[in-house]
Amino acid sequence: MKLVSSDKISEDLIELLSGIELGTNGAKYVHLDIKERIKEADNPLSFSLQRNNRLIGNITFCERDTGYYLRYFAFSKTFQSQNTQKTTTKRKTSQLEEEISGVFQDLISNKPALPLYAYIDYDNDRSRLFSERFGFENYSDLVSRTYSRINPKKNENITLIDDWNSIAGEIKDAYGSDEFYHEEHIKKGPYLVLNDDNGVLIACAKFSKVHWRIISLPGRFGSFLVKVLPVIPFLNRLIKPTNHFFLVPDIVLTKNNSAQDIERLFDSALNLFKVNSLIWFIDPNKSIYKEQRKRIKWGILDKILGEKKVAVVTRNHKSQYSTKRPVFVSAFDLI
């Protein structure tokens, strides 16, 4: 077994990640747009484990001024099963752990001021155990919240813009002091902007369209729901397990502190992108979510799925989490 490092995304890595089933006990899904998404990785630093000239595992970070974000941590199906079995032989486990531990330690040694961080679904036992094994600790939580509409309508005061400079000041005021804030992905439009009757911006957000195959939804009856929902009238427009498209919003902003403005943004985005649901990942202590979460009419899927927690785990992080400095979430990091 050997470790190969690169600042490029290889075709072998794309092949490894394509079709991998993510999740264990909670939601299970497959990214169907990984070939396009992985090319958007900012400053990738990739470490590939090879055996007999075959790629069996990979760790890829996005190197940022705020830290190393662990974007991909994937192994072939053979090693996925081995690494979750308590009966794995000591020799194989020791060799694999030694290679992975060396990657993390080298990053810390080269740039000791930069923390390592990642997001992990609490129900994903495999990822949780790996993170603990290699020195990551729980730092804080994010939440995921599903918003859905069967017939979303576009607001007449919504416009699309690509000019980052025209809204950069508003965004930095709202998000610039958040922990791990970076602009690599949020600078790329388009943005949906809600204007008042005088053409003045009162709310905005950026949206990414995501394509998944859903194997199981979160919760105790997740596997059952995936089979049932597609045959129920109206609900079958919200969930299409084998070919599911949805949105993920970034930097949601409302200057009037208005849940109604957020709904107008979300409804218009669903209409424009021709989907029926979105998943909002955000720090629950972020004021826009904390103040509006009970005012927003989330829709039918939220009643089924509810609010889910995602762990923020870190290593080599010198600071402690503060509710006054919530964690910045870039949609790219979670899709």
N, C-alpha and C positions, 0 to 999 in steps of 0.2 A: 504494500500500500504506500502511495506517495501523495504528497500535497503539492498542488500547482496553484500559484497565485497569478492573478491577472487583473488589469483595470478595464478589461473588455468583457462583454457578455458573449459567450461562445454558443455555437449552434448545439453543442452537446448539452449545455446547461438548459437551453430552451426546450430541448427534447426531454430532458429529465423532468422539468417542471410541468410540461404539458401533460395533462391527464392525471396528475397527482391528486388524490383525494385528501382534502384538508379536514381537520377536525377528528375527534374520537367519540366522546360521549354526548356532545351537544350537537350543534349544527354541523352538517357534513356537506361539502360542496366541492366542485371542480371549477377552476377558472378556465373559461373558454376563450378568453382574449389575452392569454398570457404572452403570446408571441408579439403582440403589439405593445402590451403594457410594460414588459421588461425593458424594452428599448428606451423607455422614458426614465429609467433609473438615473439619478443624479450622482455623479462622481462614484461609480460603482467600484468596489474593491472585492474581488471574488476569489474564494479559496475552494478549489475543487479537489475532492478525494478520489483518487483513481486506483483501481486494482486490475491488473492484467490489461492495462490500456483501456479500461472501461470506467466511465464516470459513475460512481456509486453514491456520491454525496456532495453537497455544496453549501457553503456559507457565503452569502453576499451582503456586504454592508454598503450603505450610502454614506459617504464621508461628508460631514457638514461642519460648519464652524461651531455648531452647538453640540456636536457629538457624532458618534458612529451609530447610525440606525441600522439594526439588524433586519434587512428587508427579506431575505430568503434564507431558510434553514431547512434543507430538504435532503432526503435520502431515498434511494431506490426502495421498492416495496419489500425486497428481501431484508434490507437493513432496518426498515421501519418495524417489521415484525420482531426482528431479533432484539432491537433496542428497547422494546417494551416487555420483554420476557425476563423474569427473574432468574431463569435457568441458563441465561447466556454464559458461555464459557469465559473464564477470567481473561484468557489470552486475547480473545477477540475484543472484548470490551475495553481492556486496558490499552490496546493499540489504538483503537478509535478515539477513546477519550484523550489519549496523549496528543494526538494530532489536533484535535479540536481545542484542547486547553492551550496548546502552543499558539494557535491563532489569536485567541483572546489576549493572552499574556503579551504577545509581540505588539499588538495594537496599543495596549496600555503603556508598555515600555517606550514605544516610539513617540507617543503623544500623551503623556500622563495627565494633562489638563482636560482631556476630552473623555466624557463618560460614554459607555455603551448602553444603548437602550432598545427595547422591543415591546411589542404589544402581544398579549396572549389571551385567548379566550379561556375563561376559568374552567370550562368543561373540556378543554383540550389537554388530556392527561399527558400525552406524549411530549408536547411542547413545554408544559409546566415542569415535568420531571427533568427534561434536558436543561432548562434554564436554571433550576436549582442545583443541578449537578455541576454546572460550570460557573457558579458563583454569582448568579443574578439574584437580586432580591426585589420583593414587591416595593414599589415606590408610591404608586397611587392607582386610581381607577379611572377609566373612561366609561361612558355608557353608549350603547347603541339603541336607537329609537326608530321604529318604522312608521312612516307616514304613507297613507294610501288614499287614492280616490279612484272610483270606478269611471267617472266621466270628468276628468280635470278640465278646468276652463282657464284660458289665457286672459289675464287682466289687460285692458286696453292701454294702461300706463306703463306697461313693461317694455323695455327695450334691451337689445343685445349690444354690448360694446366689447372692443378688444384693446382699448387704450388703458393700459395699466396705470400710467402716470395720472390719469384723470381721477382715479379712485384710490391711489396708493396712500395718500395722506389719511383718508378716512379709515382704511384698513389697518394701517400702522397704529393709529390712535386706539383702535378697538382690540388689536391682537398683538401689537409689537412687543409688549412687555411680558407676554406669555412665555413659559419655559419651553425650550426647544423650538422657538419661533424661527422659521426660515422661509425664504421666498422662492426657492427653486421651482416649485410647481404652481404656486398661486399667482405668479406673474403671467402665466399663460392663460389667455381667455378661451372662450368668450365668457363674459359676465352677464347675468341677468340683473338689470337695474330697474327698480320701481321708483318712478318719479311722481311728485305731486302735480296738481293741475297747472302749476307754473313751470314745470320741467325741472324742478330741483330734486336731487336724489334724496330719497327717504329710506331706502332699503336696497340691499344687493346681496348676491351670493354667486359663487362659481359652482358648476355641477359637472360631474364626470359620469358618463354612462358605462355601466358594468354588465358583463355577460357571464352568467354562471349556469352550471347544471347543479341543481339542488338534489341531494340524496336524502337529507333529513333536515327538518327545521329544528330550532332550539326547543328544549322542553321534553318532558316525559313522553309525550305522544307525538314527537316530531316526525318519526318515520311514518306513522299512521296518517298524519295530516297531509304529508306530501302525496299520499295516494288518494285521499278523500277530497281535498280542496279543488283539484282540477276538474272534478265532475259535478261540483255544486254550482248552479247558475249564479252569475254575477261574481262570485268568489273566484271562479276559474279565469277571470280576467286579471286578477291580482297575482296569482301564482301559476307559473308555467314551468314546472320543475326541470324538464329536459332542455328548456330553451328560455331561461329567465333573464330578462333585461330589467335593470333598475338604475336609479341614480344615487350618487353619494355627493352631498353638498360640502363645500368649503366656505370658510370665512363668512358665515351668515351674519348679516349686519342689519339692524333696524334702528334708525336714529330717533324714532318716536316711541321706542320701547313698546312695540305693538305686536301682539300675537297675530292679529289680523293681517298685518303686512307680511309676516313670515309665511302665513298660509297663502297669500296672494303670490308670493315668490315661488313657493313650492308647487302650487297648482299650475302656474304658468310654465314652470320647468317641466313638469310631467307632461303637459300638453305639447310643448315644443319638441321634446325628445321622444314623444309617442310611447311613453311607459305609464305604468299605473302605481308605482311605489318608489320610495326612496328610503335609504337608511342613513340616519344622521349620527355620526360618531363625534362625541364631544366630551370634554371634561365636565362632570356634573356641577362643578363649582364655578364654571363660566357664567357670568351674570346673565347673558342672553338666554341661556337654557334654564338656569335656576329660577329666573323670574317669570319665564313664559311657559314652562313645561306643563303647568296645570291649566293654562288658558288655551293652548293649542288643541284643536280638534284633530287628533291623530289619525282617525279612520279605523276601518274594520281590522286590518292586520295587527294594529297595536293592541287591540282587545284580545287577540289570539296569542301574540308573541310577548307583549309587554316590554318593559325596559330590561336590557341585559347588560351585565358588567364585562368589561375587558380590562385585564391587568396591565399596568405599565410597570415593566421590570427594568432595573438598571444594574450596572456594575461599574465600579470606579467612579461613582457619583458622589461628589463632596457635599452637596447641599441637601437639605431636607425639604420635603414637599410643603408648600404653603397654599392654603385656599385663596390667598390674595394674589398668587401667581400660578394660575391654572396651566395645565399642559396644553400646548398648541397641537392641534391635530390637522395634519395634511391628509386629505382623502387618499392620495396616492399610496400612502404607507399602509393602508388597510384594504386595498383592492388588488 
